């Protein structure tokens, strides 16, 4: 070992109390940092809680609005679908009425003529107690002429409606009416939801007043029967 090292005076060293050499300003500083850190954490928690509350509130508002919007959209879609189906049903129903009307006119053919001829012969037999010798050809010609006149008078029917309903009826049924040669005529005197059909041979009254009159007459008839 080096002699110079040996000659040095060595001392035993032991650590002093930690608190004795601890600077006095360090402890308050650390306490302040801990305190500030704690305050910042509390602030952060409050801010996070506040933001979460706003988020949940916004989420609820958005959910409610979306639910309502979706519900109404779905409801309107279903309602519109049913309305469209009902419109289609009405058009088909109205088309069938017009077809049946035309078919009834067209059915006034030879079968009907022969039936009328048979009725004439039967009536003559009842009245005179024997079958008369009649010229069926002449009678059939007369029957044909009569039926043709009836058919001609029924082929151009007129539908009387309230003027405020004209636009709606033309939009929904205008094509069908033209196809079957129906003519729309305005009538301010009838109820807005009423109508009637007029031909050269007669009238089909579907006005509200007519319906009530029919109901009244039925009720009066029943009352008379009870008496």
Residue frames relative to the residue before (quaternion, step in Angstrom):
aa qw qx qy qz dx dy dz
X 1.0000 0.0000 0.0000 0.0000 0.00 0.00 0.00
X 0.5731 -0.6042 0.4363 0.3407 3.57 -1.04 0.68
X 0.5004 -0.6862 0.4481 0.2791 3.59 -0.90 0.98
X 0.6121 0.5657 -0.3508 0.4270 3.58 1.08 -0.71
X 0.6459 0.5070 -0.3196 0.4728 3.54 1.05 -0.69
X 0.6451 0.5341 -0.3189 0.4437 3.53 0.97 -0.79
X 0.6757 0.5245 -0.2936 0.4267 3.57 1.03 -0.83
X 0.5623 0.6134 -0.3942 0.3901 3.61 1.20 -0.42
X 0.4343 -0.6804 0.5288 0.2624 3.50 -1.20 0.67
X 0.1649 -0.8045 0.5679 0.0553 3.60 -0.49 1.15
X 0.1693 -0.7748 0.6042 0.0776 3.51 -1.12 0.82
X 0.4650 -0.6450 0.5255 0.3025 3.52 -1.17 0.61
X 0.1646 -0.8008 0.5720 0.0669 3.54 -0.87 0.97
X 0.0362 0.7654 -0.6421 0.0250 3.51 -1.07 0.80
X 0.5402 -0.6535 0.4142 0.3311 3.60 -0.97 0.75
X 0.4160 -0.6855 0.5407 0.2545 3.55 -1.06 0.80
X 0.6805 -0.4344 0.3670 0.4620 3.55 -1.29 0.03
X 0.5322 -0.6589 0.4371 0.3025 3.51 -0.92 0.93
X 0.6731 0.5175 -0.2989 0.4357 3.53 1.01 -0.82
X 0.6083 0.5969 -0.3607 0.3789 3.55 1.09 -0.59
X 0.7700 0.3147 -0.1781 0.5257 3.58 1.05 -0.71
X 0.4654 0.6796 -0.4471 0.3486 3.64 1.28 0.07
X 0.4390 -0.6944 0.4870 0.2964 3.63 -0.63 0.98
X 0.5217 -0.6855 0.4182 0.2880 3.53 -0.92 0.96
X 0.6690 0.5253 -0.3133 0.4224 3.61 1.06 -0.67
X 0.5719 0.6311 -0.3854 0.3552 3.63 1.17 -0.44
X 0.6601 0.5391 -0.3191 0.4145 3.62 0.89 -0.88
X 0.6737 0.4616 -0.3186 0.4812 3.65 0.80 -0.83
X 0.6213 0.5496 -0.3429 0.4408 3.56 1.06 -0.75
X 0.6650 0.4935 -0.2994 0.4740 3.54 0.98 -0.89
X 0.6322 0.5302 -0.3269 0.4608 3.56 1.01 -0.80
X 0.6391 0.5299 -0.3146 0.4602 3.55 1.06 -0.84
X 0.6428 0.5215 -0.3172 0.4629 3.57 1.02 -0.86
X 0.6492 0.5167 -0.3082 0.4654 3.56 0.99 -0.93
X 0.6569 0.5194 -0.3039 0.4543 3.55 0.99 -0.94
X 0.6728 0.4960 -0.2904 0.4659 3.57 0.93 -0.98
X 0.6263 0.5353 -0.3296 0.4611 3.53 1.06 -0.80
X 0.6492 0.5188 -0.3063 0.4644 3.56 1.01 -0.88
X 0.6434 0.5176 -0.3143 0.4683 3.58 1.03 -0.86
X 0.6581 0.5155 -0.3056 0.4557 3.56 0.95 -0.90
X 0.6340 0.5251 -0.3246 0.4658 3.57 1.03 -0.80
X 0.6456 0.5152 -0.3136 0.4685 3.60 1.00 -0.87
X 0.6466 0.5162 -0.3132 0.4663 3.55 1.00 -0.91
X 0.6534 0.5215 -0.3053 0.4559 3.54 0.97 -0.90
X 0.6393 0.5236 -0.3164 0.4659 3.56 1.05 -0.82
X 0.6615 0.5033 -0.2999 0.4681 3.56 0.96 -0.95
X 0.6521 0.5160 -0.3059 0.4637 3.57 0.99 -0.90
X 0.6496 0.5126 -0.3061 0.4707 3.55 0.99 -0.90
X 0.6522 0.5163 -0.3039 0.4645 3.57 1.00 -0.90
X 0.6509 0.5186 -0.3013 0.4653 3.56 1.03 -0.89
X 0.6639 0.4985 -0.2949 0.4730 3.56 0.96 -0.91
X 0.6398 0.5239 -0.3181 0.4637 3.57 1.02 -0.82
X 0.6376 0.5313 -0.3164 0.4595 3.56 1.04 -0.85
X 0.6559 0.4998 -0.2986 0.4804 3.57 1.01 -0.90
X 0.6382 0.5335 -0.3224 0.4519 3.55 0.99 -0.84
X 0.6768 0.4897 -0.2905 0.4666 3.58 0.91 -0.97
X 0.6319 0.5257 -0.3262 0.4668 3.56 1.08 -0.79
X 0.6673 0.4946 -0.2876 0.4768 3.57 0.93 -0.94
X 0.6302 0.5350 -0.3270 0.4579 3.55 1.04 -0.82
X 0.6631 0.5080 -0.3031 0.4586 3.58 0.96 -0.93
X 0.6456 0.5104 -0.3189 0.4701 3.58 0.97 -0.90
X 0.6687 0.5025 -0.2928 0.4632 3.56 0.91 -0.94
X 0.6473 0.5179 -0.3149 0.4622 3.56 1.00 -0.85
X 0.6647 0.5063 -0.3032 0.4582 3.58 0.92 -0.96
X 0.6666 0.4969 -0.3024 0.4660 3.56 0.93 -0.93
X 0.6572 0.5100 -0.3016 0.4659 3.55 0.98 -0.87
X 0.6431 0.5242 -0.3154 0.4605 3.56 1.02 -0.84
X 0.6718 0.4908 -0.2959 0.4692 3.56 0.91 -0.98
X 0.6574 0.5124 -0.3074 0.4592 3.54 0.92 -0.96
X 0.6722 0.4952 -0.2912 0.4671 3.57 0.94 -0.90
X 0.6427 0.5289 -0.3216 0.4515 3.57 1.01 -0.86
X 0.6907 0.4695 -0.2834 0.4714 3.57 0.85 -0.98
X 0.6283 0.5301 -0.3361 0.4597 3.56 1.04 -0.76
X 0.6646 0.4932 -0.2936 0.4785 3.56 0.98 -0.87
X 0.6511 0.5174 -0.3110 0.4600 3.56 0.98 -0.91
X 0.6686 0.4965 -0.2979 0.4666 3.57 0.93 -0.93
X 0.6290 0.5406 -0.3302 0.4507 3.55 1.06 -0.78
X 0.6681 0.4843 -0.2928 0.4832 3.58 0.97 -0.93
X 0.6521 0.5200 -0.3137 0.4539 3.58 0.94 -0.94
X 0.6623 0.5041 -0.3016 0.4651 3.57 0.94 -0.93
X 0.6310 0.5393 -0.3250 0.4531 3.55 1.05 -0.82
X 0.6659 0.4883 -0.2949 0.4807 3.58 0.96 -0.93
X 0.6409 0.5299 -0.3229 0.4517 3.56 1.01 -0.84
X 0.6534 0.5102 -0.3077 0.4670 3.57 0.98 -0.88
X 0.6456 0.5127 -0.3150 0.4702 3.57 1.02 -0.83
X 0.6495 0.5143 -0.3155 0.4627 3.57 1.03 -0.83
X 0.6220 0.5352 -0.3308 0.4660 3.57 1.08 -0.78
X 0.6450 0.5137 -0.3141 0.4706 3.56 0.98 -0.88
X 0.6350 0.5326 -0.3193 0.4596 3.56 1.02 -0.87
X 0.6565 0.5173 -0.3101 0.4531 3.58 0.93 -0.91
X 0.6610 0.5098 -0.3084 0.4561 3.56 0.95 -0.90
X 0.6538 0.4990 -0.3090 0.4776 3.58 0.98 -0.86
X 0.6455 0.5261 -0.3108 0.4582 3.57 0.99 -0.90
X 0.6767 0.4869 -0.2846 0.4732 3.56 0.93 -0.94
X 0.6171 0.5438 -0.3307 0.4627 3.57 1.07 -0.79
X 0.6548 0.5136 -0.3082 0.4609 3.59 0.98 -0.85
X 0.6200 0.5378 -0.3405 0.4588 3.58 1.07 -0.75
X 0.6776 0.4889 -0.2904 0.4664 3.57 0.89 -0.96
X 0.6372 0.5254 -0.3251 0.4607 3.58 1.01 -0.80
X 0.6728 0.4973 -0.2931 0.4628 3.56 0.92 -0.96
X 0.6167 0.5465 -0.3418 0.4518 3.55 1.06 -0.76
X 0.6875 0.4683 -0.2740 0.4827 3.56 0.90 -0.97
X 0.6361 0.5352 -0.3268 0.4497 3.56 1.02 -0.81
X 0.6335 0.5366 -0.3279 0.4507 3.56 1.02 -0.83
X 0.6501 0.4997 -0.3136 0.4790 3.56 1.06 -0.75
X 0.6849 0.4930 -0.2846 0.4549 3.56 0.93 -0.94
X 0.6215 0.5663 -0.3391 0.4219 3.59 1.17 -0.55
X 0.5335 0.5911 -0.4213 0.4341 3.58 1.27 -0.06
X 0.2855 0.7806 -0.4930 0.2573 3.54 0.63 1.18
X 0.8277 -0.2400 0.1631 0.4803 3.55 -1.28 -0.46
X 0.5972 0.5717 -0.3749 0.4196 3.61 1.06 -0.65
X 0.6634 0.4867 -0.2951 0.4857 3.54 0.97 -0.89
X 0.6263 0.5504 -0.3330 0.4404 3.57 0.98 -0.83
X 0.6764 0.4876 -0.2884 0.4707 3.57 0.93 -0.91
X 0.6243 0.5315 -0.3388 0.4615 3.56 1.06 -0.71
X 0.6491 0.5080 -0.3130 0.4718 3.57 0.98 -0.85
X 0.6327 0.5295 -0.3246 0.4626 3.56 0.99 -0.84
X 0.6492 0.5203 -0.3098 0.4603 3.56 0.96 -0.87
X 0.6333 0.5267 -0.3228 0.4662 3.57 1.04 -0.81
X 0.6381 0.5323 -0.3221 0.4537 3.60 0.98 -0.88
X 0.6632 0.5000 -0.3008 0.4687 3.56 0.92 -0.94
X 0.6550 0.5179 -0.3116 0.4536 3.59 0.96 -0.88
X 0.6581 0.5075 -0.3088 0.4627 3.59 0.95 -0.87
X 0.6513 0.5162 -0.3177 0.4566 3.57 0.95 -0.85
X 0.6355 0.5269 -0.3236 0.4624 3.56 1.07 -0.73
X 0.6518 0.5101 -0.3130 0.4657 3.56 1.01 -0.82
X 0.6917 0.4872 -0.2825 0.4521 3.57 0.90 -0.93
X 0.8079 0.2880 -0.1346 0.4963 3.57 0.78 -1.01
X 0.4303 -0.7327 0.4274 0.3088 3.57 1.35 0.07
X 0.7590 0.2127 -0.1956 0.5835 3.56 1.17 0.50
X 0.5356 -0.6158 0.4719 0.3334 3.52 -1.26 0.45
X 0.3330 -0.7628 0.5232 0.1833 3.54 -0.65 1.14
X 0.4413 -0.6462 0.5466 0.2983 3.52 -1.19 0.53
X 0.1065 0.8098 -0.5625 0.1282 3.56 -0.16 1.29
X 0.4765 -0.6464 0.5171 0.2961 3.51 -1.25 0.54
X 0.2872 -0.8047 0.4985 0.1465 3.58 -0.15 1.32
X 0.5950 0.5842 -0.3669 0.4124 3.58 1.09 -0.65
X 0.6615 0.5016 -0.3000 0.4699 3.57 0.94 -0.95
X 0.6671 0.5041 -0.3010 0.4585 3.57 0.93 -0.93
X 0.6476 0.5213 -0.3174 0.4562 3.58 0.97 -0.84
X 0.6287 0.5321 -0.3323 0.4594 3.58 1.01 -0.76
X 0.6575 0.5037 -0.3061 0.4693 3.55 0.98 -0.88
X 0.6416 0.5213 -0.3170 0.4648 3.58 1.00 -0.86
X 0.6335 0.5380 -0.3200 0.4547 3.58 0.99 -0.86
X 0.6570 0.5143 -0.3067 0.4580 3.57 0.95 -0.90
X 0.6509 0.5147 -0.3108 0.4635 3.55 0.98 -0.89
X 0.6745 0.4951 -0.2907 0.4641 3.58 0.89 -0.97
X 0.6371 0.5325 -0.3266 0.4516 3.58 0.99 -0.79
X 0.6270 0.5275 -0.3264 0.4712 3.57 1.05 -0.78
X 0.6467 0.5131 -0.3123 0.4701 3.55 1.00 -0.87
X 0.6587 0.5154 -0.3051 0.4554 3.58 0.92 -0.92
X 0.6537 0.5170 -0.3121 0.4561 3.57 0.97 -0.85
X 0.6792 0.4986 -0.2881 0.4551 3.56 1.00 -0.84
X 0.7101 0.4531 -0.2554 0.4746 3.59 1.18 -0.53
X 0.5860 0.6412 -0.3589 0.3415 3.58 1.19 -0.34
X 0.7584 0.2831 -0.1881 0.5562 3.62 1.18 -0.27
X 0.0186 0.8391 -0.5427 0.0330 3.59 0.52 1.12
X 0.2857 -0.7395 0.5883 0.1595 3.53 -1.24 0.58
X 0.1971 -0.7733 0.5957 0.0912 3.55 -0.90 1.01
X 0.1842 -0.7966 0.5711 0.0731 3.57 -0.51 1.24
X 0.0359 0.7999 -0.5931 0.0842 3.56 -0.79 1.11
X 0.5801 -0.5402 0.4591 0.4011 3.55 -1.32 0.17
X 0.5893 -0.6214 0.3827 0.3465 3.64 -0.93 0.84
X 0.6488 0.5360 -0.3258 0.4307 3.59 1.04 -0.72
X 0.6775 0.4744 -0.2860 0.4839 3.59 1.24 -0.33
X 0.4519 0.7252 -0.4385 0.2786 3.58 1.25 -0.26
X 0.6706 0.5152 -0.3149 0.4309 3.60 0.78 -1.00
X 0.6642 0.5122 -0.2996 0.4547 3.58 0.93 -0.95
X 0.6858 0.4835 -0.2840 0.4641 3.58 0.87 -0.96
X 0.6440 0.5153 -0.3241 0.4634 3.59 1.00 -0.78
X 0.6535 0.5140 -0.3138 0.4586 3.59 1.02 -0.81
X 0.7565 0.4069 -0.2103 0.4668 3.58 0.88 -0.97
X 0.8432 0.1670 -0.0322 0.5100 3.58 0.87 -0.94
X 0.3415 0.7870 -0.4665 0.2154 3.58 1.29 0.09
X 0.6608 0.5182 -0.3062 0.4484 3.59 0.92 -0.92
X 0.6676 0.5023 -0.2964 0.4627 3.58 0.94 -0.91
X 0.6489 0.5244 -0.3189 0.4497 3.57 0.96 -0.87
X 0.6624 0.4913 -0.3054 0.4760 3.59 0.97 -0.83
X 0.6231 0.5668 -0.3316 0.4249 3.56 1.03 -0.84
X 0.7776 0.3032 -0.1533 0.5291 3.58 1.02 -0.82
X 0.5199 -0.7020 0.3745 0.3108 3.58 1.28 0.54
X 0.3479 0.7006 -0.5380 0.3141 3.54 0.92 0.92
X 0.2310 -0.7783 0.5728 0.1134 3.53 -1.03 0.83
X 0.2977 -0.7526 0.5640 0.1639 3.58 -0.90 1.00
X 0.0160 -0.7937 0.6077 -0.0226 3.56 -0.89 0.98
X 0.3948 -0.7260 0.5187 0.2190 3.58 -0.90 0.98
X 0.0174 0.7726 -0.6344 0.0190 3.51 -1.16 0.76
X 0.3053 -0.7947 0.5030 0.1490 3.57 -0.32 1.29
X 0.6227 0.5979 -0.3351 0.3773 3.59 1.14 -0.56
X 0.6838 0.4919 -0.3065 0.4433 3.60 1.07 -0.62
X 0.6485 -0.5112 0.4015 0.3962 3.54 -1.31 0.40
X 0.6131 -0.6010 0.3716 0.3533 3.58 -1.07 0.75
X 0.7421 0.3683 -0.2145 0.5173 3.60 1.14 -0.58
X 0.5726 0.5947 -0.3728 0.4236 3.58 1.24 0.30
X 0.0150 -0.7753 0.6298 0.0446 3.53 -1.35 0.14
X 0.0097 -0.7771 0.6242 0.0802 3.56 -1.28 0.16
X 0.3523 -0.7308 0.5580 0.1747 3.53 -1.24 0.68
X 0.0735 -0.8056 0.5878 0.0068 3.53 -0.91 0.93
X 0.0072 -0.7577 0.6526 -0.0015 3.55 -1.03 0.91
X 0.6921 -0.4619 0.3381 0.4397 3.56 -1.27 0.04
X 0.7337 0.4381 -0.2231 0.4691 3.56 1.17 -0.56
X 0.8269 -0.1017 0.0887 0.5459 3.60 1.14 -0.24
X 0.3791 -0.7142 0.5559 0.1929 3.49 -1.41 -0.08
X 0.1557 -0.7394 0.6463 0.1059 3.54 -1.17 0.74
X 0.1381 -0.8308 0.5384 0.0288 3.54 -0.31 1.31
X 0.0006 0.8029 -0.5953 0.0316 3.58 -0.68 1.13
X 0.3165 0.7578 -0.5113 0.2534 3.58 1.13 0.61
X 0.6390 -0.5312 0.3965 0.3901 3.54 -1.27 0.47
X 0.6330 0.5429 -0.3305 0.4420 3.59 0.99 -0.85
X 0.6519 0.5169 -0.3135 0.4578 3.56 0.96 -0.86
X 0.6398 0.5296 -0.3208 0.4553 3.58 0.99 -0.84
X 0.6726 0.4822 -0.2963 0.4767 3.57 0.94 -0.88
X 0.6220 0.5362 -0.3388 0.4593 3.57 1.04 -0.71
X 0.6390 0.5212 -0.3177 0.4681 3.57 1.02 -0.81
X 0.6530 0.5090 -0.3067 0.4695 3.57 0.97 -0.92
X 0.6512 0.5236 -0.3071 0.4555 3.56 0.97 -0.91
X 0.6732 0.4969 -0.3032 0.4561 3.58 0.89 -0.91
X 0.6293 0.5255 -0.3323 0.4662 3.61 1.08 -0.73
X 0.6648 0.5039 -0.2997 0.4629 3.57 0.96 -0.91
X 0.6506 0.5099 -0.3108 0.4691 3.57 0.98 -0.84
X 0.6363 0.5322 -0.3205 0.4574 3.56 1.02 -0.82
X 0.6568 0.5041 -0.3074 0.4691 3.58 0.98 -0.83
X 0.6441 0.5197 -0.3179 0.4627 3.56 1.02 -0.82
X 0.6331 0.5324 -0.3248 0.4586 3.58 1.03 -0.79
X 0.6485 0.5206 -0.3157 0.4569 3.57 1.02 -0.81
X 0.6379 0.5282 -0.3244 0.4571 3.58 1.05 -0.78
X 0.6492 0.5120 -0.3126 0.4677 3.58 1.04 -0.82
